[in-house]
Amino acid sequence: MVKGLLRVLPLLAMVVFLLFFMGCDPEEKTEEQAQQNGSKGILYEVKGGDNEVYLFGSLHYGYENMYPLDDAVYEAFEAADVLGMELDMEELTEAEISDEFAEQGMLEDGTQMSDHVPEEVFDQIVEEVEVFGITEADLNLFAPWFGRELLTELLFEEIEYSPEYGIESYFMEKAEDMEVIGLETVKDQLEPNHLLSEKSQILQLENTIEEVQDVESTQEELEKMIAGWKAGERENLEEIRVESIEEAETESLEEYHRAMYDERDVQMAAEIETLLENGEDKTYFITVGSLHLVGDNSIVELLKEEGFQVEKIN
Protein backbone atom coordinates (compact mmCIF):
# COMPACT_ATOMS: atom_id res chain seq x y z
CA MET A 1 0.00 0.00 0.00
CA VAL A 2 2.65 2.54 1.02
CA LYS A 3 4.88 1.96 -1.99
CA GLY A 4 1.90 2.20 -4.30
CA LEU A 5 0.94 5.49 -2.69
CA LEU A 6 4.42 6.92 -2.98
CA ARG A 7 4.71 6.18 -6.68
CA VAL A 8 2.45 9.12 -7.46
CA LEU A 9 4.95 11.57 -6.03
CA PRO A 10 7.58 13.23 -8.18
CA LEU A 11 10.69 13.38 -6.04
CA LEU A 12 11.43 17.05 -6.49
CA ALA A 13 7.96 18.50 -5.92
CA MET A 14 8.86 19.96 -2.54
CA VAL A 15 11.78 21.87 -4.01
CA VAL A 16 9.80 23.13 -6.96
CA PHE A 17 6.83 24.49 -5.04
CA LEU A 18 9.17 26.83 -3.15
CA LEU A 19 10.58 28.09 -6.40
CA PHE A 20 7.36 28.83 -8.19
CA PHE A 21 4.57 29.89 -5.89
CA MET A 22 5.80 33.36 -5.03
CA GLY A 23 4.99 36.38 -7.16
CA CYS A 24 7.36 37.91 -9.70
CA ASP A 25 6.79 40.37 -12.50
CA PRO A 26 9.31 40.32 -15.38
CA GLU A 27 8.76 42.61 -18.36
CA GLU A 28 6.51 41.26 -21.11
CA LYS A 29 9.21 41.63 -23.77
CA THR A 30 11.44 39.02 -22.13
CA GLU A 31 9.18 36.19 -23.30
CA GLU A 32 9.43 37.23 -26.94
CA GLN A 33 13.17 37.73 -26.67
CA ALA A 34 13.69 34.26 -25.19
CA GLN A 35 11.59 32.60 -27.89
CA GLN A 36 13.64 34.29 -30.61
CA ASN A 37 17.07 33.50 -29.20
CA GLY A 38 16.51 30.37 -27.12
CA SER A 39 16.04 30.33 -23.35
CA LYS A 40 19.11 31.71 -21.59
CA GLY A 41 18.44 30.38 -18.13
CA ILE A 42 21.26 30.96 -15.65
CA LEU A 43 24.70 29.72 -16.70
CA TYR A 44 28.14 30.08 -15.08
CA GLU A 45 31.61 28.78 -15.86
CA VAL A 46 33.80 27.84 -12.89
CA LYS A 47 37.60 27.48 -13.09
CA GLY A 48 40.47 27.39 -10.67
CA GLY A 49 41.10 23.74 -9.91
CA ASP A 50 42.21 20.81 -12.04
CA ASN A 51 38.89 20.71 -13.86
CA GLU A 52 36.19 22.97 -15.26
CA VAL A 53 32.55 23.16 -14.20
CA TYR A 54 29.55 24.71 -15.93
CA LEU A 55 26.66 25.50 -13.57
CA PHE A 56 23.18 25.77 -15.09
CA GLY A 57 20.09 26.84 -13.15
CA SER A 58 17.35 24.27 -13.53
CA LEU A 59 13.58 24.37 -13.57
CA HIS A 60 12.72 20.88 -12.35
CA TYR A 61 9.34 20.94 -14.11
CA GLY A 62 8.42 22.89 -17.21
CA TYR A 63 6.59 23.49 -20.44
CA GLU A 64 7.53 22.48 -23.96
CA ASN A 65 7.96 26.13 -24.95
CA MET A 66 10.97 26.48 -22.63
CA TYR A 67 12.98 24.99 -25.48
CA PRO A 68 15.22 25.37 -27.39
CA LEU A 69 17.84 26.77 -25.03
CA ASP A 70 20.44 29.41 -25.81
CA ASP A 71 23.41 28.27 -27.90
CA ALA A 72 25.80 28.96 -25.02
CA VAL A 73 24.02 26.32 -22.91
CA TYR A 74 24.36 23.67 -25.61
CA GLU A 75 28.02 24.55 -26.13
CA ALA A 76 28.70 24.12 -22.41
CA PHE A 77 26.89 20.78 -22.35
CA GLU A 78 28.69 19.48 -25.43
CA ALA A 79 32.05 20.41 -23.89
CA ALA A 80 31.32 18.32 -20.78
CA ASP A 81 32.39 14.78 -19.95
CA VAL A 82 30.05 14.41 -16.98
CA LEU A 83 26.44 15.47 -16.30
CA GLY A 84 25.78 16.41 -12.68
CA MET A 85 22.42 17.00 -11.00
CA GLU A 86 21.09 17.41 -7.48
CA LEU A 87 20.21 13.69 -7.56
CA ASP A 88 21.59 10.94 -9.75
CA MET A 89 18.26 9.83 -11.20
CA GLU A 90 20.04 7.25 -13.35
CA GLU A 91 21.05 5.26 -10.28
CA LEU A 92 18.01 5.82 -8.03
CA THR A 93 15.29 3.19 -8.20
CA GLU A 94 11.60 3.75 -7.57
CA ALA A 95 11.83 1.46 -4.56
CA GLU A 96 14.68 3.48 -3.02
CA ILE A 97 12.77 6.72 -3.48
CA SER A 98 9.58 5.22 -2.03
CA ASP A 99 11.43 3.80 0.95
CA GLU A 100 13.02 7.15 1.76
CA PHE A 101 9.70 8.99 1.50
CA ALA A 102 8.17 6.40 3.81
CA GLU A 103 11.00 6.66 6.32
CA GLN A 104 10.95 10.45 6.34
CA GLY A 105 7.22 11.08 5.98
CA MET A 106 5.38 8.42 7.98
CA LEU A 107 4.24 9.23 11.49
CA GLU A 108 5.75 6.92 14.09
CA ASP A 109 4.32 8.30 17.32
CA GLY A 110 0.92 6.63 17.10
CA THR A 111 -0.81 9.77 15.80
CA GLN A 112 -2.42 10.46 12.42
CA MET A 113 -2.28 13.42 10.07
CA SER A 114 -5.83 14.30 11.10
CA ASP A 115 -4.61 14.73 14.69
CA HIS A 116 -2.26 17.51 13.57
CA VAL A 117 -4.33 19.65 11.22
CA PRO A 118 -7.75 21.31 11.51
CA GLU A 119 -10.62 19.06 10.49
CA GLU A 120 -11.67 21.30 7.58
CA VAL A 121 -8.11 21.34 6.21
CA PHE A 122 -7.78 17.57 6.42
CA ASP A 123 -11.16 17.07 4.74
CA GLN A 124 -10.07 19.33 1.88
CA ILE A 125 -6.87 17.34 1.38
CA VAL A 126 -8.81 14.06 1.35
CA GLU A 127 -11.23 15.43 -1.23
CA GLU A 128 -8.48 16.79 -3.49
CA VAL A 129 -6.19 13.72 -3.51
CA GLU A 130 -8.95 11.23 -4.31
CA VAL A 131 -7.85 11.62 -7.95
CA PHE A 132 -4.69 9.67 -7.05
CA GLY A 133 -6.70 6.80 -5.56
CA ILE A 134 -5.46 7.77 -2.08
CA THR A 135 -7.86 7.09 0.76
CA GLU A 136 -8.28 8.89 4.05
CA ALA A 137 -6.61 5.95 5.78
CA ASP A 138 -3.61 6.17 3.44
CA LEU A 139 -3.26 9.90 4.06
CA ASN A 140 -3.46 9.51 7.81
CA LEU A 141 -0.23 7.50 7.84
CA PHE A 142 1.81 10.60 7.03
CA ALA A 143 2.91 13.93 8.48
CA PRO A 144 1.12 17.07 7.22
CA TRP A 145 4.02 18.12 4.97
CA PHE A 146 3.41 14.96 2.95
CA GLY A 147 -0.11 16.19 2.22
CA ARG A 148 1.43 19.36 0.84
CA GLU A 149 3.48 17.23 -1.58
CA LEU A 150 0.37 15.50 -2.87
CA LEU A 151 -1.47 18.79 -3.33
CA THR A 152 1.51 20.26 -5.18
CA GLU A 153 1.56 17.32 -7.59
CA LEU A 154 -2.16 17.76 -8.15
CA LEU A 155 -1.67 21.43 -8.91
CA PHE A 156 1.06 20.70 -11.45
CA GLU A 157 -1.20 18.20 -13.19
CA GLU A 158 -3.97 20.79 -13.35
CA ILE A 159 -1.72 23.32 -15.13
CA GLU A 160 -0.07 20.64 -17.29
CA TYR A 161 3.33 21.50 -15.91
CA SER A 162 5.49 18.40 -16.14
CA PRO A 163 8.86 16.93 -15.12
CA GLU A 164 8.97 15.62 -18.69
CA TYR A 165 9.94 19.15 -19.72
CA GLY A 166 12.16 19.84 -16.73
CA ILE A 167 15.84 20.59 -17.31
CA GLU A 168 17.03 17.33 -15.71
CA SER A 169 14.86 15.19 -17.98
CA TYR A 170 15.91 17.22 -21.00
CA PHE A 171 19.63 16.72 -20.45
CA MET A 172 19.28 13.12 -19.31
CA GLU A 173 17.86 12.35 -22.75
CA LYS A 174 20.84 14.06 -24.35
CA ALA A 175 23.44 12.49 -22.06
CA GLU A 176 23.62 9.15 -23.97
CA ASP A 177 26.93 7.59 -22.82
CA MET A 178 27.93 10.44 -20.51
CA GLU A 179 28.73 9.70 -16.88
CA VAL A 180 25.94 10.98 -14.60
CA ILE A 181 26.49 11.98 -10.96
CA GLY A 182 24.45 13.44 -8.11
CA LEU A 183 25.42 16.04 -5.52
CA GLU A 184 22.83 15.03 -2.90
CA THR A 185 20.74 12.14 -1.64
CA VAL A 186 16.96 11.84 -1.34
CA LYS A 187 17.43 12.08 2.42
CA ASP A 188 19.26 15.40 2.05
CA GLN A 189 16.28 16.84 0.21
CA LEU A 190 13.60 15.54 2.56
CA GLU A 191 15.17 16.11 5.98
CA PRO A 192 14.43 19.89 6.16
CA ASN A 193 10.75 18.99 6.50
CA HIS A 194 11.47 17.77 10.03
CA LEU A 195 12.29 21.35 11.02
CA LEU A 196 8.71 22.43 10.43
CA SER A 197 6.47 22.91 13.44
CA GLU A 198 2.87 21.77 13.32
CA LYS A 199 1.78 25.40 12.85
CA SER A 200 4.17 25.83 9.92
CA GLN A 201 2.97 22.66 8.21
CA ILE A 202 -0.64 23.81 8.55
CA LEU A 203 0.24 27.22 7.05
CA GLN A 204 1.91 25.53 4.08
CA LEU A 205 -1.07 23.25 3.59
CA GLU A 206 -3.54 26.14 3.69
CA ASN A 207 -1.49 28.13 1.17
CA THR A 208 -1.22 25.17 -1.19
CA ILE A 209 -4.96 24.45 -0.95
CA GLU A 210 -5.61 28.07 -1.96
CA GLU A 211 -3.36 27.66 -4.98
CA VAL A 212 -5.07 24.42 -6.01
CA GLN A 213 -8.41 26.21 -5.81
CA ASP A 214 -7.16 29.21 -7.82
CA VAL A 215 -5.29 27.42 -10.60
CA GLU A 216 -5.53 30.28 -13.12
CA SER A 217 -3.76 32.78 -10.88
CA THR A 218 -1.10 30.25 -9.94
CA GLN A 219 -0.45 29.41 -13.58
CA GLU A 220 -0.20 33.10 -14.47
CA GLU A 221 2.46 33.69 -11.81
CA LEU A 222 4.33 30.57 -12.87
CA GLU A 223 4.42 31.64 -16.51
CA LYS A 224 5.78 35.06 -15.53
CA MET A 225 8.54 33.43 -13.53
CA ILE A 226 9.47 31.13 -16.41
CA ALA A 227 9.57 34.12 -18.78
CA GLY A 228 12.14 35.75 -16.51
CA TRP A 229 14.21 32.55 -16.42
CA LYS A 230 14.11 32.34 -20.20
CA ALA A 231 15.56 35.84 -20.40
CA GLY A 232 18.32 35.06 -17.91
CA GLU A 233 16.97 37.36 -15.21
CA ARG A 234 18.31 36.80 -11.71
CA GLU A 235 16.83 39.63 -9.68
CA ASN A 236 13.37 38.12 -9.15
CA LEU A 237 14.81 34.73 -8.23
CA GLU A 238 17.15 36.30 -5.71
CA GLU A 239 14.24 38.23 -4.23
CA ILE A 240 12.26 35.00 -3.84
CA ARG A 241 15.13 33.36 -1.99
CA VAL A 242 15.72 36.31 0.34
CA GLU A 243 12.04 36.90 1.10
CA SER A 244 11.36 33.23 1.83
CA ILE A 245 13.81 33.51 4.74
CA GLU A 246 13.40 37.08 5.90
CA GLU A 247 9.59 37.15 5.67
CA ALA A 248 8.87 33.64 6.97
CA GLU A 249 5.70 33.59 9.07
CA THR A 250 7.15 31.37 11.78
CA GLU A 251 10.56 30.64 13.24
CA SER A 252 10.50 27.07 11.98
CA LEU A 253 9.62 28.20 8.45
CA GLU A 254 12.69 30.43 8.52
CA GLU A 255 14.81 27.47 9.67
CA TYR A 256 13.27 25.33 6.95
CA HIS A 257 14.05 27.80 4.18
CA ARG A 258 17.60 28.29 5.45
CA ALA A 259 18.06 24.53 5.37
CA MET A 260 16.55 24.27 1.88
CA TYR A 261 18.82 26.97 0.49
CA ASP A 262 21.82 28.02 2.60
CA GLU A 263 22.63 24.67 4.19
CA ARG A 264 22.10 22.61 1.07
CA ASP A 265 24.17 25.08 -0.91
CA VAL A 266 27.09 24.65 1.48
CA GLN A 267 26.91 20.90 0.93
CA MET A 268 26.57 21.11 -2.85
CA ALA A 269 29.32 23.73 -3.16
CA ALA A 270 31.64 21.41 -1.23
CA GLU A 271 30.83 18.56 -3.63
CA ILE A 272 31.52 20.82 -6.62
CA GLU A 273 34.81 21.96 -5.07
CA THR A 274 35.83 18.30 -4.80
CA LEU A 275 35.03 17.79 -8.48
CA LEU A 276 37.06 20.85 -9.44
CA GLU A 277 40.10 19.54 -7.60
CA ASN A 278 39.93 15.78 -8.16
CA GLY A 279 42.70 15.73 -10.78
CA GLU A 280 40.67 13.69 -13.29
CA ASP A 281 40.95 16.24 -16.14
CA LYS A 282 37.22 16.34 -16.77
CA THR A 283 34.65 19.00 -17.61
CA TYR A 284 31.36 18.90 -15.69
CA PHE A 285 27.97 20.27 -16.71
CA ILE A 286 26.01 20.55 -13.45
CA THR A 287 22.38 21.59 -13.27
CA VAL A 288 20.79 22.51 -9.93
CA GLY A 289 17.63 24.43 -9.04
CA SER A 290 17.97 28.04 -10.15
CA LEU A 291 17.52 29.42 -6.63
CA HIS A 292 20.73 27.67 -5.61
CA LEU A 293 22.71 29.93 -7.97
CA VAL A 294 21.45 33.33 -6.80
CA GLY A 295 21.93 35.34 -3.61
CA ASP A 296 24.60 35.91 -1.00
CA ASN A 297 24.88 32.34 0.30
CA SER A 298 24.39 30.57 -3.02
CA ILE A 299 26.65 27.96 -4.57
CA VAL A 300 28.06 30.65 -6.87
CA GLU A 301 29.04 32.95 -4.01
CA LEU A 302 30.44 30.11 -1.90
CA LEU A 303 32.73 29.00 -4.74
CA LYS A 304 33.92 32.58 -5.21
CA GLU A 305 34.74 32.77 -1.50
CA GLU A 306 36.88 29.65 -1.91
CA GLY A 307 38.94 31.41 -4.58
CA PHE A 308 37.48 29.87 -7.72
CA GLN A 309 36.95 31.97 -10.84
CA VAL A 310 33.22 32.12 -11.51
CA GLU A 311 32.16 33.80 -14.75
CA LYS A 312 28.58 34.57 -15.73
CA ILE A 313 27.83 33.35 -19.28
CA ASN A 314 24.04 33.80 -19.38
C-alpha positions in Angstrom: 0.0 0.0 0.0 2.7 2.5 1.0 4.9 2.0 -2.0 1.9 2.2 -4.3 0.9 5.5 -2.7 4.4 6.9 -3.0 4.7 6.2 -6.7 2.4 9.1 -7.5 4.9 11.6 -6.0 7.6 13.2 -8.2 10.7 13.4 -6.0 11.4 17.1 -6.5 8.0 18.5 -5.9 8.9 20.0 -2.5 11.8 21.9 -4.0 9.8 23.1 -7.0 6.8 24.5 -5.0 9.2 26.8 -3.2 10.6 28.1 -6.4 7.4 28.8 -8.2 4.6 29.9 -5.9 5.8 33.4 -5.0 5.0 36.4 -7.2 7.4 37.9 -9.7 6.8 40.4 -12.5 9.3 40.3 -15.4 8.8 42.6 -18.4 6.5 41.3 -21.1 9.2 41.6 -23.8 11.4 39.0 -22.1 9.2 36.2 -23.3 9.4 37.2 -26.9 13.2 37.7 -26.7 13.7 34.3 -25.2 11.6 32.6 -27.9 13.6 34.3 -30.6 17.1 33.5 -29.2 16.5 30.4 -27.1 16.0 30.3 -23.3 19.1 31.7 -21.6 18.4 30.4 -18.1 21.3 31.0 -15.7 24.7 29.7 -16.7 28.1 30.1 -15.1 31.6 28.8 -15.9 33.8 27.8 -12.9 37.6 27.5 -13.1 40.5 27.4 -10.7 41.1 23.7 -9.9 42.2 20.8 -12.0 38.9 20.7 -13.9 36.2 23.0 -15.3 32.5 23.2 -14.2 29.5 24.7 -15.9 26.7 25.5 -13.6 23.2 25.8 -15.1 20.1 26.8 -13.2 17.3 24.3 -13.5 13.6 24.4 -13.6 12.7 20.9 -12.4 9.3 20.9 -14.1 8.4 22.9 -17.2 6.6 23.5 -20.4 7.5 22.5 -24.0 8.0 26.1 -24.9 11.0 26.5 -22.6 13.0 25.0 -25.5 15.2 25.4 -27.4 17.8 26.8 -25.0 20.4 29.4 -25.8 23.4 28.3 -27.9 25.8 29.0 -25.0 24.0 26.3 -22.9 24.4 23.7 -25.6 28.0 24.6 -26.1 28.7 24.1 -22.4 26.9 20.8 -22.3 28.7 19.5 -25.4 32.0 20.4 -23.9 31.3 18.3 -20.8 32.4 14.8 -20.0 30.1 14.4 -17.0 26.4 15.5 -16.3 25.8 16.4 -12.7 22.4 17.0 -11.0 21.1 17.4 -7.5 20.2 13.7 -7.6 21.6 10.9 -9.8 18.3 9.8 -11.2 20.0 7.3 -13.4 21.0 5.3 -10.3 18.0 5.8 -8.0 15.3 3.2 -8.2 11.6 3.8 -7.6 11.8 1.5 -4.6 14.7 3.5 -3.0 12.8 6.7 -3.5 9.6 5.2 -2.0 11.4 3.8 0.9 13.0 7.1 1.8 9.7 9.0 1.5 8.2 6.4 3.8 11.0 6.7 6.3 10.9 10.4 6.3 7.2 11.1 6.0 5.4 8.4 8.0 4.2 9.2 11.5 5.8 6.9 14.1 4.3 8.3 17.3 0.9 6.6 17.1 -0.8 9.8 15.8 -2.4 10.5 12.4 -2.3 13.4 10.1 -5.8 14.3 11.1 -4.6 14.7 14.7 -2.3 17.5 13.6 -4.3 19.7 11.2 -7.8 21.3 11.5 -10.6 19.1 10.5 -11.7 21.3 7.6 -8.1 21.3 6.2 -7.8 17.6 6.4 -11.2 17.1 4.7 -10.1 19.3 1.9 -6.9 17.3 1.4 -8.8 14.1 1.4 -11.2 15.4 -1.2 -8.5 16.8 -3.5 -6.2 13.7 -3.5 -9.0 11.2 -4.3 -7.8 11.6 -7.9 -4.7 9.7 -7.0 -6.7 6.8 -5.6 -5.5 7.8 -2.1 -7.9 7.1 0.8 -8.3 8.9 4.1 -6.6 5.9 5.8 -3.6 6.2 3.4 -3.3 9.9 4.1 -3.5 9.5 7.8 -0.2 7.5 7.8 1.8 10.6 7.0 2.9 13.9 8.5 1.1 17.1 7.2 4.0 18.1 5.0 3.4 15.0 2.9 -0.1 16.2 2.2 1.4 19.4 0.8 3.5 17.2 -1.6 0.4 15.5 -2.9 -1.5 18.8 -3.3 1.5 20.3 -5.2 1.6 17.3 -7.6 -2.2 17.8 -8.1 -1.7 21.4 -8.9 1.1 20.7 -11.4 -1.2 18.2 -13.2 -4.0 20.8 -13.4 -1.7 23.3 -15.1 -0.1 20.6 -17.3 3.3 21.5 -15.9 5.5 18.4 -16.1 8.9 16.9 -15.1 9.0 15.6 -18.7 9.9 19.2 -19.7 12.2 19.8 -16.7 15.8 20.6 -17.3 17.0 17.3 -15.7 14.9 15.2 -18.0 15.9 17.2 -21.0 19.6 16.7 -20.5 19.3 13.1 -19.3 17.9 12.4 -22.7 20.8 14.1 -24.4 23.4 12.5 -22.1 23.6 9.2 -24.0 26.9 7.6 -22.8 27.9 10.4 -20.5 28.7 9.7 -16.9 25.9 11.0 -14.6 26.5 12.0 -11.0 24.5 13.4 -8.1 25.4 16.0 -5.5 22.8 15.0 -2.9 20.7 12.1 -1.6 17.0 11.8 -1.3 17.4 12.1 2.4 19.3 15.4 2.0 16.3 16.8 0.2 13.6 15.5 2.6 15.2 16.1 6.0 14.4 19.9 6.2 10.7 19.0 6.5 11.5 17.8 10.0 12.3 21.3 11.0 8.7 22.4 10.4 6.5 22.9 13.4 2.9 21.8 13.3 1.8 25.4 12.9 4.2 25.8 9.9 3.0 22.7 8.2 -0.6 23.8 8.5 0.2 27.2 7.1 1.9 25.5 4.1 -1.1 23.2 3.6 -3.5 26.1 3.7 -1.5 28.1 1.2 -1.2 25.2 -1.2 -5.0 24.5 -1.0 -5.6 28.1 -2.0 -3.4 27.7 -5.0 -5.1 24.4 -6.0 -8.4 26.2 -5.8 -7.2 29.2 -7.8 -5.3 27.4 -10.6 -5.5 30.3 -13.1 -3.8 32.8 -10.9 -1.1 30.3 -9.9 -0.5 29.4 -13.6 -0.2 33.1 -14.5 2.5 33.7 -11.8 4.3 30.6 -12.9 4.4 31.6 -16.5 5.8 35.1 -15.5 8.5 33.4 -13.5 9.5 31.1 -16.4 9.6 34.1 -18.8 12.1 35.8 -16.5 14.2 32.6 -16.4 14.1 32.3 -20.2 15.6 35.8 -20.4 18.3 35.1 -17.9 17.0 37.4 -15.2 18.3 36.8 -11.7 16.8 39.6 -9.7 13.4 38.1 -9.1 14.8 34.7 -8.2 17.2 36.3 -5.7 14.2 38.2 -4.2 12.3 35.0 -3.8 15.1 33.4 -2.0 15.7 36.3 0.3 12.0 36.9 1.1 11.4 33.2 1.8 13.8 33.5 4.7 13.4 37.1 5.9 9.6 37.2 5.7 8.9 33.6 7.0 5.7 33.6 9.1 7.2 31.4 11.8 10.6 30.6 13.2 10.5 27.1 12.0 9.6 28.2 8.5 12.7 30.4 8.5 14.8 27.5 9.7 13.3 25.3 7.0 14.1 27.8 4.2 17.6 28.3 5.4 18.1 24.5 5.4 16.6 24.3 1.9 18.8 27.0 0.5 21.8 28.0 2.6 22.6 24.7 4.2 22.1 22.6 1.1 24.2 25.1 -0.9 27.1 24.6 1.5 26.9 20.9 0.9 26.6 21.1 -2.9 29.3 23.7 -3.2 31.6 21.4 -1.2 30.8 18.6 -3.6 31.5 20.8 -6.6 34.8 22.0 -5.1 35.8 18.3 -4.8 35.0 17.8 -8.5 37.1 20.8 -9.4 40.1 19.5 -7.6 39.9 15.8 -8.2 42.7 15.7 -10.8 40.7 13.7 -13.3 41.0 16.2 -16.1 37.2 16.3 -16.8 34.7 19.0 -17.6 31.4 18.9 -15.7 28.0 20.3 -16.7 26.0 20.6 -13.4 22.4 21.6 -13.3 20.8 22.5 -9.9 17.6 24.4 -9.0 18.0 28.0 -10.2 17.5 29.4 -6.6 20.7 27.7 -5.6 22.7 29.9 -8.0 21.5 33.3 -6.8 21.9 35.3 -3.6 24.6 35.9 -1.0 24.9 32.3 0.3 24.4 30.6 -3.0 26.6 28.0 -4.6 28.1 30.6 -6.9 29.0 32.9 -4.0 30.4 30.1 -1.9 32.7 29.0 -4.7 33.9 32.6 -5.2 34.7 32.8 -1.5 36.9 29.6 -1.9 38.9 31.4 -4.6 37.5 29.9 -7.7 36.9 32.0 -10.8 33.2 32.1 -11.5 32.2 33.8 -14.7 28.6 34.6 -15.7 27.8 33.4 -19.3 24.0 33.8 -19.4 
